Amino acid sequence: MRYLRFGDVGHEKPGVLDGDGRIRDLSGVIADLSGDVLMDLPAVSPESLPLVEDHPRIGAPVGHVGKLLCIGLNYRDHAEEAGMPIPDEPILFMKATSAIVGPDDPVILPRGSEKGDWEVELGVVIGKPAKYVSEEDALSHVAGYCVANDVSERAYQLERGGQWTKGKSCDTFGPLGPWLVTPDEIADPQTLDLYLDVNGDRMQTGTTASMIFGVAQVISYLSHMMTLHSGDVIVTGTPPGVGMGMTPQRFLQAGDVMELGIKGLGKQRQRVMQDG
């Protein structure tokens, strides 16, 4: 099934898409798509739910995210374009949950930003809590998958004293969604095509088959360092084609439009704005 959250910022309701791609209101069944609800998502007939009229704003498909965990340099050709060594173990950094926005909300570059960048990625939402899980069992802890844009400010990330989190956590730098797609619709998370365009120009084309560390391996690896709780989100790395890796380098400007998607998981569209 394809779950989502709709409505104004801070007042999103849970919903589900019906067979015609229309939004059905799930708020009479669950309060939100968050926390323990993700351990056992309701299996309902979408047609039995109230139809949502018009075209409401779509929010991030998961509410009250506890941890937003990101895997860096997880595609060999992206590591090469960044001029960084191929990692022997998954590189982990955190992205502030306050960066999370909906899939079509504007991306706002912070004051003084000069090196805003894009990164289409597969997002993995944890359902059943995971601690010390094996790779063989790891995918049974997944509530669903979503599109993520790991927006970055490269100067903050690489030129301001260390810790990638600085360049990853600016407000609006974590668009998620539009949908939370359950694993029964994604037979293999390592066979998904990804793309990202800026102003209609194709920047990124890739497949999750090219990950250095696959989804199951990443979940298992992280679960041996910390408990993964229901509603935690793991963003699993980006294929090549980011602005930092181009010659000459290309970075986001106010007025740019990013359009990105993953096969079976939907599309995002963000207009870039400059704060201040």
NULUMPA-456397 format. One line per 4 residues: number of its first residue (from 1); their letters; for each residue x, y, z of N, C-alpha, C. Coordinates in nm, 2 decimals, padded with zeros to 4 digits. Example, Ala and Ser with C-alpha at 12.3 -4.5 7.8 and 13.67 -1.06 7.14 Angstrom:
BEGIN
1	AS	01.32 -00.57 00.78 01.23 -00.45 00.78 01.32 -00.33 00.78 ~ 01.28 -00.22 00.71 01.37 -00.11 00.71 01.29 00.00 00.79;
end
This chain:
BEGIN
1	MRYL	00.08 -00.12 00.00 00.00 00.00 00.00 00.09 00.12 00.00 ~ 00.03 00.23 -00.04 00.09 00.36 -00.04 00.03 00.46 00.06 ~ 00.10 00.48 00.17 00.05 00.56 00.28 00.11 00.70 00.26 ~ 00.04 00.81 00.31 00.09 00.94 00.31 00.03 01.03 00.42;
5	RFGD	00.08 01.15 00.43 00.03 01.24 00.53 00.00 01.37 00.45 ~ -00.12 01.43 00.48 -00.16 01.55 00.40 -00.21 01.65 00.50 ~ -00.21 01.78 00.45 -00.26 01.89 00.53 -00.15 01.99 00.56 ~ -00.19 02.10 00.63 -00.10 02.21 00.66 00.02 02.16 00.75;
9	VGHE	00.13 02.23 00.74 00.25 02.20 00.82 00.21 02.19 00.97 ~ 00.24 02.08 01.04 00.21 02.06 01.18 00.07 02.01 01.20 ~ -00.01 02.00 01.10 -00.15 01.95 01.12 -00.18 01.84 01.01 ~ -00.08 01.76 00.98 -00.10 01.66 00.88 -00.19 01.55 00.93;
13	KPGV	-00.27 01.49 00.84 -00.35 01.37 00.87 -00.30 01.25 00.79 ~ -00.32 01.13 00.85 -00.27 01.01 00.77 -00.37 00.98 00.66 ~ -00.32 00.93 00.55 -00.40 00.89 00.44 -00.34 00.77 00.36 ~ -00.42 00.73 00.26 -00.37 00.62 00.18 -00.42 00.65 00.04;
17	LDGD	-00.35 00.60 -00.06 -00.39 00.62 -00.20 -00.48 00.50 -00.24 ~ -00.59 00.53 -00.31 -00.67 00.42 -00.37 -00.62 00.38 -00.50 ~ -00.69 00.29 -00.57 -00.64 00.24 -00.69 -00.64 00.34 -00.81 ~ -00.71 00.45 -00.79 -00.71 00.56 -00.89 -00.61 00.67 -00.86;
21	GRIR	-00.53 00.65 -00.75 -00.44 00.75 -00.71 -00.50 00.87 -00.63 ~ -00.62 00.85 -00.58 -00.68 00.95 -00.50 -00.65 00.93 -00.35 ~ -00.65 01.04 -00.28 -00.62 01.03 -00.14 -00.75 01.00 -00.06 ~ -00.73 00.90 00.03 -00.84 00.86 00.12 -00.79 00.89 00.26;
25	DLSG	-00.89 00.95 00.34 -00.86 00.99 00.48 -00.85 00.87 00.57 ~ -00.74 00.85 00.64 -00.71 00.74 00.73 -00.72 00.78 00.87 ~ -00.76 00.91 00.90 -00.75 00.96 01.04 -00.86 00.90 01.13 ~ -00.96 00.84 01.07 -01.06 00.77 01.15 -01.01 00.63 01.20;
29	VIAD	-00.90 00.59 01.15 -00.85 00.46 01.18 -00.72 00.47 01.27 ~ -00.63 00.56 01.24 -00.51 00.59 01.32 -00.50 00.74 01.33 ~ -00.42 00.78 01.44 -00.40 00.92 01.46 -00.30 00.98 01.37 ~ -00.19 00.90 01.34 -00.09 00.95 01.26 00.00 00.83 01.21;
33	LSGD	00.08 00.85 01.11 00.17 00.75 01.06 00.31 00.78 01.13 ~ 00.31 00.73 01.25 00.43 00.75 01.34 00.44 00.65 01.45 ~ 00.55 00.64 01.51 00.57 00.55 01.63 00.53 00.41 01.61 ~ 00.46 00.36 01.71 00.42 00.22 01.71 00.33 00.18 01.60;
37	VLMD	00.25 00.27 01.55 00.16 00.24 01.44 00.24 00.18 01.32 ~ 00.36 00.22 01.30 00.44 00.17 01.19 00.48 00.02 01.21 ~ 00.46 -00.03 01.33 00.49 -00.18 01.35 00.39 -00.26 01.29 ~ 00.26 -00.21 01.27 00.15 -00.29 01.22 00.06 -00.19 01.15;
41	LPAV	00.09 -00.15 01.03 00.01 -00.06 00.96 -00.12 -00.12 00.92 ~ -00.23 -00.04 00.93 -00.36 -00.09 00.91 -00.38 -00.14 00.77 ~ -00.43 -00.26 00.75 -00.47 -00.31 00.62 -00.61 -00.28 00.59 ~ -00.64 -00.18 00.53 -00.78 -00.14 00.50 -00.81 -00.13 00.35;
45	SPES	-00.93 -00.13 00.32 -00.97 -00.11 00.18 -00.98 00.04 00.16 ~ -00.89 00.10 00.07 -00.90 00.24 00.06 -01.03 00.30 00.02 ~ -01.11 00.22 -00.06 -01.24 00.26 -00.11 -01.34 00.28 00.00 ~ -01.31 00.22 00.12 -01.40 00.23 00.23 -01.38 00.35 00.31;
49	LPLV	-01.28 00.43 00.28 -01.24 00.55 00.35 -01.29 00.68 00.28 ~ -01.31 00.78 00.36 -01.36 00.91 00.30 -01.26 00.96 00.19 ~ -01.31 01.01 00.08 -01.23 01.07 -00.02 -01.19 01.21 00.02 ~ -01.06 01.24 00.00 -01.01 01.38 00.02 -01.03 01.46 -00.11;
53	EDHP	-01.10 01.56 -00.10 -01.13 01.65 -00.22 -01.01 01.74 -00.24 ~ -01.01 01.80 -00.36 -00.91 01.90 -00.40 -00.77 01.84 -00.40 ~ -00.67 01.92 -00.38 -00.53 01.88 -00.38 -00.46 01.94 -00.27 ~ -00.47 01.87 -00.15 -00.40 01.93 -00.03 -00.25 01.91 -00.04;
57	RIGA	-00.18 01.99 00.04 -00.04 01.98 00.06 -00.01 01.84 00.11 ~ 00.10 01.78 00.05 00.15 01.65 00.10 00.27 01.67 00.19 ~ 00.26 01.61 00.31 00.37 01.63 00.40 00.46 01.51 00.40 ~ 00.56 01.51 00.48 00.65 01.39 00.49 00.56 01.27 00.53;
61	PVGH	00.59 01.15 00.48 00.50 01.04 00.50 00.52 00.97 00.64 ~ 00.61 01.02 00.72 00.63 00.98 00.86 00.63 01.09 00.95 ~ 00.56 01.09 01.06 00.56 01.19 01.16 00.65 01.16 01.28 ~ 00.69 01.26 01.35 00.76 01.25 01.48 00.88 01.15 01.46;
65	VGKL	00.96 01.17 01.36 01.08 01.09 01.34 01.18 01.11 01.45 ~ 01.22 01.00 01.51 01.32 01.01 01.62 01.46 01.03 01.57 ~ 01.50 00.95 01.47 01.64 00.96 01.42 01.63 00.96 01.27 ~ 01.71 01.05 01.21 01.73 01.06 01.07 01.87 01.03 01.04;
69	LCIG	01.90 00.90 01.00 02.03 00.85 00.99 02.07 00.84 00.84 ~ 02.19 00.88 00.81 02.23 00.90 00.67 02.36 00.82 00.64 ~ 02.36 00.75 00.53 02.48 00.68 00.49 02.55 00.75 00.38 ~ 02.68 00.79 00.40 02.75 00.87 00.31 02.84 00.78 00.21;
73	LNYR	02.86 00.83 00.09 02.94 00.77 -00.01 02.91 00.62 -00.03 ~ 02.78 00.59 -00.04 02.74 00.45 -00.05 02.72 00.40 -00.20 ~ 02.76 00.48 -00.29 02.77 00.44 -00.43 02.91 00.47 -00.48 ~ 02.97 00.36 -00.53 03.12 00.37 -00.56 03.15 00.49 -00.66;
77	DHAE	03.06 00.51 -00.76 03.09 00.62 -00.85 03.07 00.75 -00.79 ~ 02.98 00.76 -00.69 02.97 00.89 -00.62 03.09 00.92 -00.54 ~ 03.14 00.82 -00.47 03.27 00.84 -00.39 03.38 00.89 -00.48 ~ 03.39 00.83 -00.60 03.49 00.86 -00.69 03.48 01.01 -00.74;
81	EAGM	03.35 01.05 -00.77 03.34 01.19 -00.82 03.36 01.29 -00.71 ~ 03.34 01.25 -00.58 03.37 01.33 -00.47 03.52 01.33 -00.43 ~ 03.60 01.25 -00.50 03.74 01.24 -00.47 03.77 01.18 -00.33 ~ 03.68 01.09 -00.29 03.70 01.03 -00.16 03.72 00.88 -00.17;
85	PIPD	03.79 00.81 -00.08 03.81 00.67 -00.09 03.69 00.59 -00.07 ~ 03.68 00.47 -00.13 03.57 00.38 -00.12 03.57 00.33 00.03 ~ 03.46 00.35 00.10 03.46 00.31 00.24 03.46 00.16 00.26 ~ 03.53 00.12 00.37 03.53 -00.02 00.41 03.41 -00.06 00.49;
89	EPIL	03.35 00.04 00.56 03.23 00.02 00.64 03.14 00.14 00.61 ~ 03.01 00.12 00.63 02.92 00.24 00.60 02.96 00.36 00.68 ~ 02.96 00.47 00.61 02.99 00.60 00.67 02.85 00.66 00.72 ~ 02.85 00.69 00.85 02.72 00.74 00.91 02.73 00.88 00.96;
93	FMKA	02.63 00.96 00.92 02.62 01.09 00.98 02.47 01.11 01.01 ~ 02.44 01.21 01.10 02.30 01.24 01.14 02.26 01.37 01.07 ~ 02.13 01.37 01.04 02.07 01.49 00.98 01.96 01.53 01.08 ~ 01.95 01.65 01.12 01.86 01.70 01.22 01.72 01.67 01.17;
97	TSAI	01.63 01.62 01.26 01.49 01.59 01.21 01.41 01.72 01.18 ~ 01.46 01.83 01.23 01.40 01.96 01.20 01.42 02.00 01.06 ~ 01.50 01.93 00.98 01.52 01.95 00.84 01.41 01.89 00.76 ~ 01.33 01.80 00.81 01.23 01.72 00.74 01.12 01.81 00.69;
101	VGPD	01.08 01.80 00.57 00.97 01.87 00.51 00.90 01.78 00.41 ~ 00.79 01.83 00.35 00.72 01.75 00.25 00.79 01.74 00.12 ~ 00.74 01.66 00.03 00.81 01.63 -00.10 00.81 01.75 -00.19 ~ 00.71 01.84 -00.18 00.70 01.95 -00.27 00.71 02.08 -00.20;
105	DPVI	00.75 02.08 -00.08 00.78 02.21 -00.01 00.90 02.28 -00.06 ~ 00.91 02.41 -00.05 01.03 02.47 -00.10 01.15 02.44 -00.02 ~ 01.27 02.44 -00.08 01.40 02.42 -00.02 01.46 02.56 00.00 ~ 01.49 02.60 00.12 01.53 02.73 00.15 01.68 02.73 00.19;
109	LPRG	01.77 02.79 00.11 01.91 02.80 00.14 01.93 02.90 00.25 ~ 02.02 02.86 00.35 02.04 02.95 00.46 02.11 03.08 00.42 ~ 02.11 03.18 00.50 02.18 03.30 00.47 02.33 03.28 00.45 ~ 02.38 03.33 00.35 02.52 03.31 00.32 02.56 03.19 00.24;
113	SEKG	02.46 03.10 00.22 02.49 02.98 00.14 02.53 03.01 00.00 ~ 02.63 02.94 -00.04 02.68 02.95 -00.18 02.70 02.81 -00.25 ~ 02.69 02.70 -00.17 02.72 02.57 -00.23 02.61 02.47 -00.20 ~ 02.48 02.51 -00.22 02.37 02.42 -00.20 02.38 02.31 -00.31;
117	DWEV	02.35 02.19 -00.27 02.36 02.07 -00.36 02.24 01.98 -00.34 ~ 02.23 01.88 -00.43 02.12 01.79 -00.43 02.17 01.65 -00.42 ~ 02.08 01.56 -00.37 02.11 01.42 -00.36 01.99 01.33 -00.35 ~ 01.95 01.27 -00.46 01.83 01.18 -00.45 01.87 01.05 -00.38;
121	ELGV	01.79 01.00 -00.29 01.83 00.88 -00.22 01.70 00.80 -00.18 ~ 01.73 00.67 -00.16 01.62 00.59 -00.11 01.61 00.60 00.04 ~ 01.49 00.63 00.09 01.47 00.63 00.24 01.41 00.51 00.28 ~ 01.45 00.46 00.40 01.40 00.33 00.46 01.34 00.37 00.60;
125	VIGK	01.21 00.34 00.62 01.15 00.37 00.74 01.13 00.24 00.83 ~ 01.18 00.25 00.95 01.18 00.13 01.04 01.04 00.12 01.10 ~ 00.99 -00.01 01.10 00.87 -00.04 01.16 00.89 -00.11 01.29 ~ 00.93 -00.24 01.29 00.96 -00.31 01.41 01.09 -00.27 01.46;
129	PAKY	01.11 -00.24 01.59 01.24 -00.20 01.64 01.34 -00.30 01.61 ~ 01.47 -00.26 01.59 01.58 -00.35 01.55 01.70 -00.33 01.64 ~ 01.74 -00.44 01.70 01.87 -00.43 01.78 01.94 -00.56 01.76 ~ 02.06 -00.56 01.72 02.15 -00.67 01.69 02.08 -00.77 01.59;
133	VSEE	02.02 -00.72 01.48 01.96 -00.80 01.39 02.06 -00.85 01.28 ~ 02.03 -00.96 01.23 02.11 -01.02 01.12 02.07 -00.96 00.99 ~ 02.16 -00.97 00.89 02.12 -00.92 00.75 02.00 -01.00 00.70 ~ 02.00 -01.13 00.73 01.89 -01.21 00.68 01.75 -01.17 00.73;
137	DALS	01.75 -01.11 00.86 01.63 -01.07 00.92 01.60 -00.92 00.91 ~ 01.69 -00.85 00.86 01.69 -00.70 00.86 01.57 -00.64 00.79 ~ 01.53 -00.69 00.68 01.42 -00.63 00.60 01.29 -00.66 00.66 ~ 01.28 -00.75 00.75 01.15 -00.77 00.82 01.12 -00.66 00.92;
141	HVAG	01.22 -00.57 00.95 01.20 -00.46 01.04 01.16 -00.33 00.96 ~ 01.14 -00.34 00.83 01.11 -00.22 00.75 00.96 -00.20 00.74 ~ 00.91 -00.08 00.77 00.77 -00.05 00.75 00.74 -00.01 00.61 ~ 00.84 00.05 00.54 00.83 00.09 00.40 00.94 00.18 00.35;
145	YCVA	00.93 00.22 00.23 01.03 00.29 00.16 00.98 00.43 00.11 ~ 01.06 00.52 00.09 01.02 00.65 00.04 01.13 00.72 -00.04 ~ 01.10 00.82 -00.11 01.20 00.91 -00.18 01.25 01.01 -00.08 ~ 01.38 01.04 -00.09 01.44 01.14 00.00 01.54 01.22 -00.09;
149	NDVS	01.54 01.35 -00.05 01.64 01.44 -00.11 01.73 01.49 00.00 ~ 01.85 01.44 00.00 01.95 01.48 00.11 02.02 01.61 00.06 ~ 01.94 01.72 00.07 02.00 01.85 00.03 02.12 01.88 00.12 ~ 02.22 01.94 00.06 02.34 01.97 00.14 02.39 02.11 00.11;
153	ERAY	02.47 02.16 00.20 02.54 02.29 00.18 02.69 02.25 00.19 ~ 02.76 02.24 00.08 02.89 02.18 00.08 02.99 02.26 00.16 ~ 02.98 02.39 00.16 03.08 02.47 00.24 03.06 02.44 00.39 ~ 02.94 02.44 00.43 02.91 02.41 00.57 02.96 02.26 00.60;
157	QLER	02.94 02.17 00.51 02.97 02.03 00.53 03.12 02.01 00.53 ~ 03.20 02.08 00.45 03.34 02.04 00.42 03.44 02.15 00.46 ~ 03.39 02.27 00.48 03.49 02.38 00.49 03.48 02.45 00.63 ~ 03.40 02.40 00.72 03.37 02.47 00.84 03.40 02.39 00.97;
161	GGQW	03.52 02.32 00.96 03.57 02.26 01.09 03.52 02.12 01.11 ~ 03.47 02.05 01.02 03.44 01.91 01.04 03.29 01.89 01.07 ~ 03.25 01.76 01.07 03.12 01.71 01.09 03.02 01.75 00.98 ~ 02.99 01.65 00.90 02.90 01.67 00.78 02.76 01.72 00.83;
165	TKGK	02.72 01.69 00.95 02.59 01.73 01.00 02.57 01.88 00.98 ~ 02.67 01.96 00.99 02.65 02.10 00.97 02.59 02.14 00.83 ~ 02.64 02.07 00.73 02.59 02.10 00.60 02.47 02.02 00.55 ~ 02.42 01.94 00.64 02.30 01.85 00.61 02.18 01.89 00.68;
169	SCDT	02.18 01.97 00.78 02.07 01.99 00.88 02.00 02.12 00.87 ~ 02.03 02.20 00.77 01.96 02.33 00.76 01.81 02.30 00.74 ~ 01.73 02.40 00.79 01.59 02.38 00.77 01.55 02.36 00.63 ~ 01.46 02.27 00.60 01.40 02.23 00.47 01.50 02.13 00.39;
173	FGPL	01.61 02.09 00.45 01.71 02.01 00.38 01.68 01.86 00.38 ~ 01.56 01.83 00.43 01.52 01.68 00.43 01.39 01.65 00.37 ~ 01.36 01.68 00.25 01.23 01.64 00.19 01.22 01.49 00.18 ~ 01.10 01.44 00.23 01.07 01.30 00.23 00.93 01.28 00.17;
177	GPWL	00.92 01.17 00.10 00.79 01.14 00.04 00.79 01.15 -00.11 ~ 00.67 01.14 -00.18 00.54 01.16 -00.12 00.48 01.05 -00.04 ~ 00.52 00.92 -00.06 00.45 00.81 -00.01 00.54 00.73 00.08 ~ 00.48 00.65 00.17 00.55 00.54 00.24 00.49 00.42 00.17;
181	VTPD	00.58 00.35 00.10 00.53 00.23 00.02 00.58 00.11 00.09 ~ 00.48 00.02 00.12 00.51 -00.10 00.20 00.59 -00.20 00.13 ~ 00.66 -00.28 00.20 00.76 -00.38 00.13 00.69 -00.48 00.04 ~ 00.56 -00.50 00.06 00.49 -00.60 -00.03 00.49 -00.55 -00.18;
185	EIAD	00.50 -00.41 -00.19 00.50 -00.35 -00.33 00.65 -00.34 -00.38 ~ 00.74 -00.35 -00.30 00.89 -00.34 -00.34 00.95 -00.48 -00.31 ~ 00.95 -00.56 -00.42 01.00 -00.69 -00.40 01.15 -00.70 -00.36 ~ 01.23 -00.60 -00.41 01.37 -00.60 -00.38 01.42 -00.45 -00.38;
189	PQTL	01.46 -00.40 -00.27 01.50 -00.26 -00.26 01.63 -00.23 -00.34 ~ 01.70 -00.34 -00.38 01.82 -00.32 -00.46 01.80 -00.32 -00.61 ~ 01.68 -00.30 -00.65 01.65 -00.29 -00.80 01.58 -00.17 -00.84 ~ 01.59 -00.06 -00.77 01.51 00.06 -00.79 01.59 00.17 -00.87;
193	DLYL	01.53 00.22 -00.97 01.60 00.33 -01.04 01.57 00.47 -00.98 ~ 01.67 00.55 -00.97 01.66 00.69 -00.92 01.70 00.79 -01.02 ~ 01.65 00.91 -01.01 01.69 01.02 -01.10 01.66 01.15 -01.03 ~ 01.73 01.25 -01.07 01.71 01.39 -01.03 01.74 01.49 -01.14;
197	DVNG	01.65 01.58 -01.16 01.67 01.69 -01.26 01.68 01.83 -01.19 ~ 01.75 01.92 -01.24 01.75 02.06 -01.20 01.72 02.14 -01.32 ~ 01.61 02.22 -01.31 01.56 02.30 -01.42 01.54 02.22 -01.55 ~ 01.50 02.10 -01.53 01.48 02.01 -01.65 01.60 01.94 -01.70;
201	DRMQ	01.71 01.97 -01.65 01.84 01.90 -01.69 01.86 01.78 -01.60 ~ 01.88 01.66 -01.66 01.91 01.54 -01.59 02.05 01.55 -01.52 ~ 02.05 01.54 -01.39 02.18 01.55 -01.32 02.22 01.41 -01.26 ~ 02.12 01.34 -01.21 02.15 01.21 -01.15 02.07 01.10 -01.21;
205	TGTT	02.13 00.99 -01.25 02.07 00.87 -01.29 02.14 00.75 -01.22 ~ 02.06 00.67 -01.16 02.13 00.56 -01.09 02.03 00.45 -01.05 ~ 02.09 00.34 -00.99 02.01 00.23 -00.94 02.06 00.19 -00.81 ~ 01.97 00.14 -00.72 02.01 00.10 -00.59 02.09 -00.03 -00.60;
209	ASMI	02.09 -00.09 -00.72 02.18 -00.21 -00.73 02.33 -00.17 -00.72 ~ 02.36 -00.05 -00.73 02.50 00.00 -00.73 02.54 00.04 -00.59 ~ 02.46 00.02 -00.49 02.50 00.05 -00.35 02.62 -00.04 -00.31 ~ 02.71 00.02 -00.24 02.82 -00.05 -00.18 02.77 -00.14 -00.07;
213	FGVA	02.69 -00.08 00.02 02.62 -00.15 00.13 02.47 -00.15 00.11 ~ 02.41 -00.27 00.09 02.27 -00.27 00.06 02.19 -00.24 00.18 ~ 02.06 -00.23 00.16 01.96 -00.19 00.27 01.97 -00.29 00.39 ~ 01.97 -00.41 00.36 01.97 -00.51 00.47 02.10 -00.50 00.55;
217	QVIS	02.21 -00.48 00.48 02.34 -00.47 00.54 02.35 -00.35 00.63 ~ 02.29 -00.24 00.58 02.30 -00.11 00.65 02.21 -00.12 00.78 ~ 02.09 -00.18 00.77 02.01 -00.19 00.89 02.08 -00.28 00.99 ~ 02.13 -00.39 00.95 02.20 -00.48 01.05 02.32 -00.41 01.11;
221	YLSH	02.40 -00.34 01.03 02.51 -00.27 01.08 02.48 -00.16 01.18 ~ 02.38 -00.08 01.15 02.34 00.02 01.25 02.28 -00.04 01.37 ~ 02.20 -00.15 01.36 02.14 -00.21 01.48 02.23 -00.26 01.58 ~ 02.36 -00.28 01.54 02.46 -00.33 01.63 02.53 -00.21 01.70;
225	MMTL	02.49 -00.09 01.67 02.55 00.03 01.73 02.44 00.10 01.81 ~ 02.32 00.09 01.77 02.21 00.16 01.84 02.08 00.09 01.81 ~ 01.98 00.10 01.90 01.85 00.04 01.86 01.78 00.13 01.76 ~ 01.73 00.07 01.66 01.65 00.14 01.56 01.50 00.13 01.60;
229	HSGD	01.44 00.25 01.62 01.30 00.25 01.68 01.20 00.27 01.56 ~ 01.08 00.24 01.59 00.97 00.26 01.50 00.97 00.40 01.45 ~ 00.97 00.43 01.32 00.96 00.56 01.27 01.10 00.63 01.25 ~ 01.21 00.56 01.29 01.34 00.61 01.24 01.35 00.60 01.09;
233	VIVT	01.42 00.69 01.03 01.44 00.69 00.89 01.59 00.68 00.86 ~ 01.62 00.59 00.76 01.76 00.57 00.72 01.76 00.62 00.57 ~ 01.85 00.71 00.54 01.87 00.76 00.40 02.00 00.70 00.35 ~ 01.99 00.63 00.24 02.09 00.53 00.21 02.20 00.56 00.11;
237	GTPP	02.22 00.69 00.08 02.32 00.73 -00.01 02.27 00.77 -00.15 ~ 02.36 00.83 -00.23 02.32 00.89 -00.35 02.41 00.84 -00.47 ~ 02.35 00.83 -00.59 02.43 00.80 -00.70 02.51 00.92 -00.75 ~ 02.59 00.91 -00.85 02.67 01.02 -00.90 02.59 01.12 -00.97;
241	GVGM	02.64 01.24 -00.98 02.58 01.35 -01.05 02.55 01.47 -00.97 ~ 02.60 01.48 -00.85 02.58 01.59 -00.76 02.66 01.71 -00.81 ~ 02.62 01.83 -00.77 02.68 01.95 -00.82 02.83 01.96 -00.78 ~ 02.86 01.91 -00.66 03.00 01.92 -00.61 03.09 01.84 -00.70;
245	GMTP	03.04 01.74 -00.77 03.13 01.65 -00.85 03.15 01.69 -00.99 ~ 03.08 01.80 -01.03 03.08 01.84 -01.17 03.21 01.93 -01.20 ~ 03.25 01.94 -01.32 03.35 02.03 -01.37 03.30 02.12 -01.48 ~ 03.28 02.25 -01.45 03.30 02.32 -01.32 03.18 02.28 -01.23;
249	QRFL	03.20 02.30 -01.10 03.10 02.27 -01.00 02.98 02.35 -01.03 ~ 02.86 02.30 -01.00 02.73 02.37 -01.01 02.66 02.35 -00.88 ~ 02.61 02.47 -00.83 02.54 02.47 -00.71 02.40 02.53 -00.72 ~ 02.31 02.51 -00.63 02.17 02.56 -00.64 02.17 02.71 -00.62;
253	QAGD	02.08 02.77 -00.70 02.05 02.91 -00.69 01.90 02.93 -00.66 ~ 01.87 03.04 -00.60 01.73 03.08 -00.58 01.65 03.08 -00.72 ~ 01.54 03.01 -00.72 01.46 03.00 -00.85 01.48 02.87 -00.91 ~ 01.59 02.79 -00.88 01.60 02.66 -00.94 01.49 02.57 -00.90;
257	VMEL	01.46 02.47 -00.98 01.36 02.37 -00.95 01.42 02.23 -00.95 ~ 01.41 02.15 -00.85 01.46 02.02 -00.84 01.34 01.92 -00.86 ~ 01.35 01.83 -00.95 01.25 01.72 -00.97 01.32 01.59 -00.96 ~ 01.27 01.50 -00.87 01.34 01.37 -00.85 01.24 01.26 -00.82;
261	GIKG	01.28 01.14 -00.84 01.20 01.03 -00.80 01.27 00.90 -00.80 ~ 01.20 00.80 -00.76 01.24 00.66 -00.75 01.13 00.57 -00.80 ~ 01.16 00.47 -00.89 01.06 00.39 -00.95 00.98 00.32 -00.84 ~ 00.85 00.34 -00.85 00.75 00.28 -00.76 00.73 00.36 -00.63;
265	LGKQ	00.81 00.46 -00.61 00.80 00.54 -00.48 00.75 00.68 -00.50 ~ 00.73 00.72 -00.62 00.67 00.86 -00.65 00.78 00.96 -00.68 ~ 00.73 01.08 -00.68 00.82 01.20 -00.73 00.81 01.31 -00.63 ~ 00.92 01.39 -00.63 00.92 01.52 -00.56 00.95 01.63 -00.65;
269	RQRV	00.91 01.75 -00.61 00.94 01.87 -00.68 00.96 01.99 -00.58 ~ 01.08 02.05 -00.58 01.11 02.16 -00.49 01.16 02.28 -00.56 ~ 01.10 02.40 -00.53 01.16 02.52 -00.58 01.26 02.57 -00.47 ~ 01.37 02.62 -00.52 01.48 02.67 -00.43 01.46 02.82 -00.40;
273	MQDG	01.47 02.85 -00.27 01.46 02.99 -00.23 01.58 03.02 -00.15 ~ 01.60 03.15 -00.13 01.72 03.20 -00.05 01.66 03.27 00.08 ~ 01.71 03.23 00.19 01.66 03.29 00.32 01.73 03.42 00.33 ~ 01.65 03.52 00.36 01.71 03.66 00.39 01.75 03.73 00.27;
end
